[in-house]
Amino acid sequence: MIIDTTEVQAINSFSRLESLQEVYGIIWMLVYILTTVLGITIGVLVIVWLEREISAGIQQRIGPEYAGPLGILQALADGTKLLFKENLLPSRGDNRLFSIGPSIAVISILLSYSVIPFGYHLVLADLSIGVFLWIAISSIAPVGLLMSGYGSNNKYSFLGGLRAAAQSISYEIPLTLCVLSISLRVIR
């Protein structure tokens, strides 16, 4: 019986020790990511609470005080209130466009994370044109903003969506130039 060397290499590449080391690496990376996200979230909650307390002091009024001691849980109460709000659809507008627009904006931003490497082997799409794909996917978001404004069949909402889309597009040009200049510098 003759064993091909590619079969031996394939068996060695799937050895238990290497896969366990990769799993441990992924677990530690997730621990670091979750710790960072949790720290940033707590920091933002504290800053929002401080902003409310300081602005209440400047305006000589009582700040948030009903949600927890000293109003510490006010941000949690605001988030809960936001989750349970009613989803209003325009009566004369295009409900499909009005509903799909925000989804397109959010999905395009989330898809842009698929080409960002989070570790040595942790990237969803390892492409040679990853930077260009990131720029192309993230530039779809203004279309969703415009669709939402147009779908409401209201001239003010349409102008607001048009303004938001124009701002997003105008910010994309300098961002693209910055990213491409850094990429070209790294390639050299």
C-alpha positions in Angstrom: 0.0 0.0 0.0 1.4 3.3 -1.1 0.5 6.5 0.9 0.6 9.7 -1.0 2.5 12.6 0.7 -0.5 14.9 0.2 -2.7 12.6 2.3 -0.1 12.6 5.1 0.1 16.4 5.0 -3.7 16.6 5.1 -3.8 14.3 8.1 -1.0 16.3 9.9 -2.8 19.6 9.2 -5.9 18.4 10.9 -4.1 17.2 14.0 -5.8 17.7 17.3 -3.1 19.9 18.9 -3.2 22.5 16.1 -7.0 22.7 16.0 -7.1 23.1 19.8 -4.6 25.9 19.6 -6.7 27.6 17.0 -9.8 27.2 19.1 -8.0 28.6 22.2 -6.8 31.5 20.0 -10.3 32.2 18.9 -11.6 32.0 22.4 -9.0 34.4 23.7 -9.7 36.8 20.8 -13.4 36.7 21.6 -12.6 37.4 25.3 -10.5 40.4 24.3 -13.2 41.7 21.9 -16.0 41.2 24.4 -14.0 42.9 27.2 -13.3 45.9 24.9 -16.9 46.1 23.8 -18.2 45.9 27.4 -15.7 48.5 28.6 -16.7 50.9 25.8 -20.4 50.3 26.5 -20.0 51.0 30.2 -18.0 54.1 29.4 -20.6 55.4 27.0 -23.4 54.8 29.6 -21.4 56.7 32.3 -20.7 59.6 29.9 -24.4 59.9 28.9 -25.3 59.9 32.6 -22.7 62.5 33.4 -24.0 64.6 30.4 -27.5 64.5 31.7 -26.4 65.4 35.3 -24.2 68.2 34.2 -26.7 69.7 31.8 -29.4 69.5 34.6 -27.0 71.3 36.9 -26.3 74.0 34.4 -30.0 74.5 33.7 -30.8 74.5 37.5 -33.2 71.6 37.3 -33.3 68.1 38.7 -31.7 65.5 36.4 -32.8 61.9 35.9 -33.7 60.5 39.3 -36.4 57.9 39.0 -34.6 55.1 37.2 -32.3 53.7 39.8 -30.3 55.5 42.5 -29.3 58.9 41.2 -30.8 58.0 37.8 -27.9 55.6 36.9 -30.3 53.3 35.0 -31.9 56.1 32.9 -30.0 54.9 29.7 -31.4 51.4 30.2 -34.9 52.8 30.6 -34.5 54.8 27.5 -33.3 51.8 25.5 -36.2 49.7 26.8 -38.7 52.5 25.8 -37.1 52.6 22.4 -37.5 48.8 21.9 -41.2 48.9 22.7 -42.1 51.9 20.5 -44.7 51.4 17.8 -43.4 51.1 14.2 -45.3 53.7 12.3 -45.7 53.4 8.6 -46.8 56.3 6.3 -50.4 56.0 5.1 -49.9 57.5 1.6 -46.3 56.3 1.1 -44.7 53.2 -0.3 -44.4 51.0 2.7 -42.0 48.6 1.0 -39.5 51.2 0.2 -39.9 52.9 3.7 -39.2 49.5 5.4 -36.5 48.2 3.2 -34.4 51.4 3.2 -33.0 51.2 6.8 -32.4 47.4 6.3 -30.3 48.2 3.2 -28.3 50.8 5.1 -27.6 48.5 8.1 -26.9 45.4 6.0 -24.4 47.3 3.8 -22.5 48.4 6.9 -22.6 45.0 8.5 -21.4 43.4 5.2 -18.4 45.7 5.1 -17.1 43.9 8.2 -16.7 40.7 6.1 -13.4 41.9 4.6 -11.9 43.3 7.7 -9.4 40.9 9.3 -9.9 40.5 13.0 -7.0 38.1 13.4 -4.4 36.2 11.5 -6.9 33.7 10.0 -10.1 35.4 11.2 -11.5 37.0 8.1 -14.7 36.0 6.3 -13.6 37.0 2.8 -9.8 37.0 2.3 -9.6 38.8 -1.0 -6.9 40.6 -2.8 -9.3 43.5 -3.5 -10.7 43.7 0.0 -10.2 47.4 0.3 -12.1 48.1 -2.8 -14.9 45.7 -1.8 -15.1 47.5 1.6 -15.4 50.9 -0.1 -18.0 49.5 -2.6 -20.2 47.8 0.0 -20.1 50.7 2.5 -21.1 53.1 -0.3 -24.5 51.4 -0.6 -25.8 52.8 2.7 -26.8 56.2 1.2 -29.1 54.4 -1.2 -31.0 53.0 1.8 -31.3 56.5 3.3 -32.7 57.9 0.1 -35.2 55.0 -0.2 -36.6 55.7 3.2 -37.0 59.4 2.5 -38.6 58.7 -0.8 -40.9 55.9 0.5 -42.6 58.2 3.0 -44.2 60.3 0.2 -43.4 63.4 2.2 -41.4 66.2 0.7 -39.6 67.0 4.0 -38.7 63.4 4.6 -37.5 63.1 1.1 -35.4 66.3 1.5 -34.0 64.9 4.8 -33.1 61.6 3.2 -31.6 63.4 0.2 -29.5 65.5 2.6 -28.4 62.5 4.6 -27.4 60.7 1.4 -25.5 63.7 0.1 -23.6 64.0 3.4 -22.7 60.3 3.4 -21.5 60.5 -0.2 -19.5 63.6 0.5 -17.8 61.9 3.4 -17.0 58.9 1.4 -14.7 60.7 -1.0 -12.1 61.8 1.6 -12.5 58.5 3.4 -11.8 56.6 0.2 -8.8 58.8 -0.6 -7.4 58.2 2.9 -7.8 54.5 2.8 -6.4 54.1 -0.7 -3.4 56.3 0.1 -2.6 54.2 3.2 -3.1 51.0 1.2 -0.8 52.2 -1.6 1.8 53.2 1.0 1.7 49.7 2.6 1.9 47.9 -0.7 5.2 49.4 -1.5 
